[in-house]
Amino acid sequence: MVEGNLIVAAGGKLRIEPGVTLFFANDKEIFVGGTLDARGTAEARIWFATPPGSPALWRGIRMYDSVGEQHLAFAVMRDVAPSSHLDIRRTTAFLDDIQFVGHHTPLIFEDASMSVKNSYFPRMVLLETVYATGMPSNGFVIFEGNYFDGTTGYSDLIEFTGGKLPGPIVQFYNNVFVGS
């Protein structure tokens, strides 16, 4: 049980082993300024949630100005408060096979390099699934093999501002987008 905010300072590293479940107390989060290495497997996913039956909501994972590459794979994120599951800024992150559960914007990023593969984004209600602004001049943003389960109202599935030629542009490969 994570009772307080979990902070990975610059120079620090948090490694989460396959099959680990992290239960968070209400309004707690992981903040990464160092390095996160959380790679589950298909048989042993990493779970980020609040305790079963709890009305609590946790605040997700924040990666701001993180050092090195961040890796999150074969993970489930649920019971996150209205903000975002993952908030990634000025960081390089590799996300693979993340199952987002809930109806709050799963992914926010700003001036980040990202690879998002094989992940499930649930149906949003009046919110964007991904909200993004910019990427570094030598960076990348790649969405590949993901499933986006739609949205309602006038919200975009993905709102991306930035990335223009001759610099890097966002890339989409083999994703599924379900209509409203």
C-alpha angles and dihedrals in degrees: 000000000000104000098173138029111292108224124191104193124208107287092025127108131208116198118187115194125225114275096025118138118204115198114196130207117233116296095003126133147179113249116193121197092148125037132316119199109177109154117161124177133237088260096041113035122186112240125209111187147112120271115286112272093015119131088210124119124203126210103239131230122316120195110185122171088339120182119240127350121327118215127195118167139163093007137142120215118192142152093039119161121242102286113067142307091225124020110184123180130174090346139113112238135176115201121184129176098351116168110208113199122192141039104276126099103283099199133034121169138170127192090342135138109231142178112191114182139171094353133145120229114190127224110283125216110219092330138097117254091215124020114189141167123191137321133229116279089248095035140101141219115196128175112189133170095351129146117224111191097202137252138243133237120010096323121126121234088224124016108191123172118185138024111107137167135298083035127056120303132200113269128209123193129176098338125153117227116190117206126236 
